[in-house]
């Protein structure tokens, strides 16, 4: 009888854990149909070689070409190097 109670208690604890985990899980729902399955494109900073999401990047046009940077400092540094 004691084993059965322990089993039921363990099952209830597990179910409670799963409920709490699902409730606290991801609350942000992304509609992948609207984004054609791509959530965000990663771009590489040409100055420091760091990959960043395109939406967060600093965008600059240098010598007629568009570049993406992780920060204003990297963009300024790259622009100065291109002038040389």
N, CA, C and O of each residue as an XYZ file, in Angstrom:
336
protein
N       0.821     -1.188      0.000
C       0.000      0.000      0.000
C       0.871      1.260      0.000
O       0.510      2.253     -0.632
N       1.997      1.235      0.690
C       2.878      2.404      0.762
C       3.512      2.736     -0.577
O       3.690      3.906     -0.915
N       3.856      1.686     -1.353
C       4.452      1.907     -2.667
C       3.452      2.573     -3.603
O       3.814      3.468     -4.367
N       2.201      2.141     -3.547
C       1.164      2.704     -4.408
C       0.963      4.187     -4.117
O       0.846      4.984     -5.048
N       0.922      4.567     -2.854
C       0.778      5.985     -2.468
C       1.980      6.790     -2.951
O       1.823      7.910     -3.438
N       3.165      6.231     -2.821
C       4.376      6.916     -3.275
C       4.344      7.117     -4.787
O       4.741      8.167     -5.290
N       3.866      6.098     -5.510
C       3.764      6.195     -6.961
C       2.767      7.293     -7.371
O       3.069      8.102     -8.247
N       1.611      7.322     -6.756
C       0.593      8.342     -7.050
C       1.131      9.731     -6.714
O       0.953     10.667     -7.493
N       1.784      9.871     -5.567
C       2.358     11.155     -5.163
C       3.410     11.622     -6.181
O       3.439     12.798     -6.542
N       4.262     10.716     -6.639
C       5.271     11.056     -7.640
C       4.644     11.470     -8.960
O       5.105     12.415     -9.599
N       3.589     10.764     -9.373
C       2.894     11.100    -10.615
C       2.255     12.480    -10.513
O       2.304     13.255    -11.469
N       1.662     12.792     -9.380
C       1.051     14.113     -9.184
C       2.101     15.222     -9.196
O       1.868     16.287     -9.767
N       3.231     14.986     -8.583
C       4.318     15.971     -8.585
C       4.803     16.206    -10.015
O       5.046     17.344    -10.416
N       4.942     15.125    -10.777
C       5.395     15.244    -12.164
C       4.384     16.038    -12.999
O       4.777     16.912    -13.772
N       3.107     15.747    -12.854
C       2.073     16.479    -13.596
C       2.070     17.958    -13.216
O       1.928     18.823    -14.081
N       2.222     18.243    -11.951
C       2.296     19.636    -11.503
C       3.508     20.333    -12.103
O       3.417     21.484    -12.530
N       4.625     19.653    -12.137
C       5.846     20.195    -12.749
C       5.604     20.529    -14.215
O       5.974     21.610    -14.674
N       4.980     19.601    -14.961
C       4.709     19.814    -16.389
C       3.760     20.994    -16.600
O       3.946     21.771    -17.536
N       2.765     21.135    -15.761
C       1.834     22.259    -15.881
C       2.527     23.591    -15.638
O       2.325     24.551    -16.382
N       3.334     23.643    -14.606
C       4.059     24.881    -14.294
C       5.052     25.203    -15.403
O       5.181     26.359    -15.808
N       5.751     24.192    -15.891
C       6.733     24.403    -16.961
C       6.065     24.936    -18.220
O       6.594     25.849    -18.854
N       4.929     24.392    -18.592
C       4.247     24.858    -19.801
C       3.668     26.260    -19.603
O       3.624     27.049    -20.547
N       3.228     26.573    -18.396
C       2.681     27.904    -18.121
C       3.764     28.970    -18.144
O       3.513     30.097    -18.573
N       4.959     28.632    -17.692
C       6.052     29.602    -17.656
C       6.913     29.556    -18.902
O       7.863     30.329    -19.029
N       6.596     28.670    -19.812
C       7.381     28.515    -21.033
C       7.265     29.727    -21.938
O       6.900     30.816    -21.493
N       7.569     29.535    -23.175
C       7.577     30.603    -24.163
C       6.190     31.220    -24.304
O       5.223     30.535    -24.635
N       6.109     32.523    -24.049
C       4.850     33.243    -24.204
C       4.800     33.995    -25.522
O       3.748     34.503    -25.912
N       5.926     34.068    -26.205
C       5.984     34.778    -27.474
C       5.738     33.784    -28.608
O       6.500     32.835    -28.795
N       4.682     34.013    -29.347
C       4.345     33.144    -30.458
C       4.706     33.865    -31.744
O       4.267     34.990    -31.982
N       5.508     33.211    -32.567
C       5.952     33.803    -33.820
C       5.199     33.133    -34.958
O       5.193     31.908    -35.071
N       4.572     33.931    -35.793
C       3.846     33.399    -36.939
C       4.837     33.161    -38.065
O       5.219     34.097    -38.768
N       5.259     31.905    -38.241
C       6.269     31.588    -39.246
C       5.720     31.701    -40.657
O       6.500     31.828    -41.602
N       4.415     31.660    -40.832
C       3.850     31.845    -42.171
C       4.115     33.267    -42.651
O       4.404     33.483    -43.828
N       4.020     34.214    -41.766
C       4.229     35.611    -42.118
C       5.688     35.893    -42.442
O       5.978     36.785    -43.239
N       6.607     35.153    -41.842
C       8.034     35.371    -42.061
C       8.627     34.346    -43.014
O       9.848     34.238    -43.119
N       7.783     33.590    -43.710
C       8.227     32.545    -44.631
C       9.119     31.509    -43.953
O      10.021     30.963    -44.588
N       8.881     31.235    -42.683
C       9.640     30.221    -41.956
C      10.946     30.729    -41.370
O      11.562     30.034    -40.562
N      11.389     31.934    -41.758
C      12.637     32.484    -41.249
C      12.303     33.474    -40.146
O      11.557     34.428    -40.366
N      12.848     33.250    -38.970
C      12.562     34.133    -37.850
C      13.420     35.387    -37.935
O      12.899     36.487    -37.755
N      14.697     35.265    -38.200
C      15.551     36.419    -38.437
C      16.832     35.958    -39.108
O      17.348     34.880    -38.816
N      17.327     36.769    -39.992
C      18.552     36.458    -40.718
C      19.747     36.945    -39.916
O      19.729     38.046    -39.366
N      20.778     36.125    -39.853
C      22.013     36.522    -39.178
C      22.950     37.129    -40.211
O      23.096     36.607    -41.316
N      23.582     38.236    -39.840
C      24.547     38.898    -40.708
C      25.864     39.024    -39.950
O      25.886     39.081    -38.720
N      26.964     39.066    -40.705
C      28.282     39.145    -40.076
C      28.813     40.561    -40.168
O      28.802     41.181    -41.231
N      29.276     41.060    -39.037
C      29.920     42.363    -38.982
C      31.268     42.242    -39.691
O      32.089     41.418    -39.287
N      31.526     43.044    -40.745
C      32.788     42.915    -41.468
C      33.996     43.417    -40.679
O      35.135     43.118    -41.037
N      33.759     44.165    -39.626
C      34.846     44.714    -38.826
C      35.351     43.719    -37.778
O      36.545     43.422    -37.722
N      34.435     43.206    -36.949
C      34.849     42.309    -35.858
C      34.447     40.854    -36.101
O      34.755     39.989    -35.281
N      33.772     40.571    -37.204
C      33.371     39.214    -37.618
C      32.325     38.571    -36.724
O      32.148     37.354    -36.767
N      31.624     39.364    -35.910
C      30.566     38.875    -35.043
C      29.283     38.711    -35.851
O      28.979     39.535    -36.713
N      28.528     37.642    -35.569
C      27.227     37.447    -36.203
C      26.145     38.045    -35.311
O      26.133     37.839    -34.097
N      25.249     38.780    -35.930
C      24.170     39.437    -35.203
C      22.871     39.321    -36.011
O      22.919     39.175    -37.233
N      21.713     39.385    -35.342
C      20.452     39.393    -36.083
C      20.355     40.675    -36.920
O      20.687     41.765    -36.454
N      19.902     40.522    -38.137
C      19.833     41.663    -39.053
C      18.989     42.802    -38.476
O      19.308     43.975    -38.667
N      17.919     42.453    -37.777
C      17.035     43.498    -37.241
C      17.719     44.340    -36.162
O      17.303     45.472    -35.914
N      18.758     43.808    -35.520
C      19.456     44.539    -34.458
C      20.711     45.247    -34.954
O      21.342     45.988    -34.201
N      21.073     45.028    -36.205
C      22.348     45.533    -36.716
C      22.291     47.029    -37.038
O      21.243     47.584    -37.367
N      23.462     47.649    -36.929
C      23.648     49.022    -37.400
C      23.908     48.927    -38.899
O      24.819     48.214    -39.320
N      23.138     49.623    -39.698
C      23.263     49.514    -41.145
C      23.973     50.757    -41.686
O      23.641     51.887    -41.328
N      24.956     50.519    -42.557
C      25.681     51.615    -43.197
C      25.892     51.308    -44.665
O      26.069     50.154    -45.054
N      25.871     52.344    -45.468
C      26.208     52.224    -46.878
C      27.606     52.794    -47.050
O      27.840     53.978    -46.809
N      28.540     51.932    -47.472
C      29.938     52.335    -47.636
C      30.337     52.001    -49.072
O      30.227     50.854    -49.507
N      30.797     53.005    -49.793
C      31.228     52.837    -51.186
C      30.137     52.187    -52.044
O      30.422     51.341    -52.892
N      28.890     52.594    -51.811
C      27.779     52.096    -52.600
C      27.295     50.712    -52.227
O      26.425     50.166    -52.906
N      27.827     50.133    -51.177
C      27.426     48.790    -50.743
C      26.898     48.855    -49.317
O      27.408     49.611    -48.491
N      25.882     48.063    -49.038
C      25.274     48.060    -47.712
C      25.969     47.042    -46.802
O      26.143     45.882    -47.176
N      26.362     47.487    -45.607
C      27.012     46.634    -44.611
C      26.223     46.689    -43.313
O      25.510     47.656    -43.044
N      26.362     45.635    -42.510
C      25.688     45.551    -41.214
C      26.732     45.379    -40.122
O      27.674     44.600    -40.267
N      26.556     46.121    -39.014
C      27.537     46.134    -37.928
C      26.863     45.874    -36.589
O      25.675     46.137    -36.404
N      27.667     45.343    -35.648
C      27.140     45.054    -34.315
C      27.029     46.307    -33.462
O      26.246     46.347    -32.513
N      27.808     47.332    -33.794
C      27.772     48.560    -33.008
C      28.194     49.752    -33.865
O      28.741     49.592    -34.956
N      27.931     50.927    -33.353
C      28.328     52.161    -34.041
C      29.850     52.241    -34.119
O      30.399     52.720    -35.111
N      30.525     51.777    -33.081
C      31.986     51.814    -33.056
C      32.587     50.967    -34.177
O      33.528     51.395    -34.846
N      32.041     49.761    -34.382
C      32.537     48.902    -35.461
C      32.250     49.526    -36.823
O      33.072     49.435    -37.735
N      31.094     50.156    -36.962
C      30.751     50.801    -38.228
C      31.709     51.947    -38.521
O      32.185     52.089    -39.648
N      31.996     52.772    -37.503
C      32.926     53.889    -37.684
C      34.327     53.391    -38.021
O      34.990     53.942    -38.899
N      34.775     52.357    -37.330
C      36.105     51.788    -37.568
C      36.213     51.259    -38.997
O      37.207     51.510    -39.678
N      35.198     50.530    -39.452
C      35.201     49.975    -40.805
C      35.201     51.096    -41.848
O      35.909     51.016    -42.851
N      34.415     52.124    -41.608
C      34.334     53.239    -42.550
C      35.683     53.953    -42.648
O      36.090     54.362    -43.735
N      36.370     54.102    -41.527
C      37.689     54.725    -41.558
C      38.705     53.868    -42.304
O      39.539     54.392    -43.042
N      38.637     52.555    -42.114
C      39.557     51.639    -42.817
C      39.306     51.644    -44.319
O      40.244     51.487    -45.100
N      38.071     51.820    -44.729
C      37.720     51.851    -46.150
C      38.223     53.125    -46.826
O      38.460     53.128    -48.034
N      38.388     54.203    -46.064
C      38.858     55.471    -46.616
C      40.341     55.414    -46.943
O      40.816     56.165    -47.795
N      41.077     54.535    -46.278
C      42.521     54.450    -46.472
C      42.883     53.792    -47.759
O      44.067     53.646    -48.067
